[in-house]
Amino acid sequence: MFTKDSFYEVKERINPYIHETKLIQSKTLNQLTGNQLFIKPECLQKTGSFKIRGAASKVTALRQQGKEVKGLVTASSGNHGQAVAYMAKIFNIKAMIVIPNNAPLAKIKAIKAYGAEIVTVGPKSSERLAKAQEISQEMGYLYIPPYDDYDVIRGQGTIGLELVKENLAIDKVFVPIGGGGLISGISSCIKAFNPGIKVIGVEPKQSCCMNTSLKKGERTEITPNTIADGLRTVMPGELTFPLVQEYVDDLVLVEEEEIKEAMALVMERMKLIIEPSGAVSVAAMLKEEEKGKNLVAVVSGGNLDIMSISEILK
Ligand SMILES: *Cc1c(COP(=O)(O)O)cnc(C)c1O
């Protein structure tokens, strides 16, 4: 589907705007599990999550085609909204972020801090999407989808490129799944370079639209209910679902308690602040049954309200 060259090309385009995150290990976790565990810390990425990769990929793709980008618009109060707001600031263009009227204050503040304009609508995701597309059409702003877009997917896939370029015989890579953009990019990239590396998707048991859809053989709606706020997706994407069907080797489901334990372990032992959505991959890696393997967990983000940590871990 995507060539090796296409990932090199995207990586080169977005390199000025992202960090190349370096793998981190913990001896304690290795001893605990009998595997060599590596964390790909996208919690240390610019804006605190990998979402900057996809947003940067989309904006730079258009600019490369010589198209003028007047402004950016999206519908997300979370990490994607922050990434889009940040990219707009970098290119000195306007950003409008459509959010629900019940979005947490911390997130609104983060988006405003990047200089973006907030547009508030009702709580339904369909309302946000409609408003964002209306703004895109009326103002001529570029709409950046959170996952269902090939430029966004290739941008997230640059994590896979960084992994296959590591001097390391990786056996398995664990990747959180929301709408599936992150894992679509990573898995299609890794399989293009080294089909021997297994790519394992991870979802909270209480929010597993991809697992449900894969079993049914078609995109299926669910009602998410998890502390992992970045993974509360109702249905897999139209573009991401077939990519996951083709390139992802297996799926693991994790309990809410397992997510909290993984968060606590990584914070205590590795001194990394990670959000629940980023901890699901660690939770899956911790319960791997095979031993003596090189395992990588993509820790997708680290944005959370510090004051909520003790509440989450209680
Ligand atoms: C968006 C997000 C995800 C899920 O990514 P998808 O591309 O929607 O599968 C996982 N973790 C974090 C921290 C995120 O912000």
The ligand as a Gaussian input file, in Angstrom:
#p B3LYP/6-31G(d) Opt

LIG

0 1
 C       -5.081000       9.770000      19.426000
 C       -4.383000       8.969000      20.445000
 C       -4.363000       7.555000      20.372000
 C       -5.111000       6.771000      19.324000
 O       -4.639000       7.004000      18.012000
 P       -5.529000       6.577000      16.765000
 O       -4.766000       7.029000      15.577000
 O       -6.851000       7.257000      16.905000
 O       -5.675000       5.081000      16.832000
 C       -3.626000       6.868000      21.324000
 N       -2.972000       7.513000      22.315000
 C       -2.972000       8.850000      22.413000
 C       -2.222000       9.483000      23.538000
 C       -3.668000       9.629000      21.484000
 O       -3.664000      10.966000      21.591000

